[in-house]
Amino acid sequence: MTCAELAEALHDYVGGDLVLAVHETFEVHVAGCPECGALVRTYRYTVRLAAALPKCGPLPPAVEARLRAALAAELEDG
């Protein structure tokens, strides 16, 4: 397991969506890699923070359109 492989499947790892053998491989890597350990802790913390945010209603259409355009441009450049 490499750091890049862990980062690519981080969402599935934290969400518990990996098969047991792959999950165990992640556990071994995280235990021996301080950088990935920090990445996993930070990701879990971010998920908890986002889940605790108050829910809001839908965005005004003009704001949603600007946000989608900005995200699309960022993805094209990325």
N, C-alpha and C positions, 0 to 999 in steps of 0.2 A: 504494500500500500504506500503510495506517495502522498505528499501533501496536496498536490494538485488533484489527485483522485478523491481525496477526502473532501476538499473544497467543492468539487463538482457534485458530490452526492450528499452534501451537508444537510440539505432540507430533508431528505429521506431518512438520514441517520437520526437527526434530532426528532423527527416525527415518528420514529419507530417503524418505518415502512421498509426496512431492509430484512432480508432473510437472515436467520440466526448466524450462519457462517460468516456472512459479510459483516454483520453487526459486530461480531467478535473480532474480526480483523480491524475494524475501526477502533474498537476499544483498546486493542494492543497498540495501535499506532498513536492514539491520543495519549495513552499512558507514557509513551516514550518520547513524545514530541511536544515540547513546551509551547511552540508556536501554534500547533493545531489544538492543543488543550485550551489555550487562550481564545482561539477562534470559536471553538465549540461553546465555551462559557459565555462569550460575548453574544453569540448568535442566540443561545437560549435566553439570555437576559433581554435581548432586543425583542424576541417573540413575546415574552411575558409582559414587557412594557407596552407593546402594541396592543396586546389583548386587553390590557387594563384601560386603554384610552376610551373616553366616552364616544358613543356612536353618534354620528351626525346624519342629517338627511342628505338627499342627493345634492350634488353641486349644481349651481346655475349652469344652464347649457353653454353659455359663452366661456365660463371658467373651465368646464370640462373639455371643450374644444381646444382651448389654449394648452391645457395640460397634456392632452393626447398628442397635439402637434409637437410640443416640446419633448415628450418621451420618444416619439417616433424619430425626431431628428437626432436625439442622443443615441438611440439604438443603431441608426444608420452610421453614425460616426464611430461607434464603439467597436 
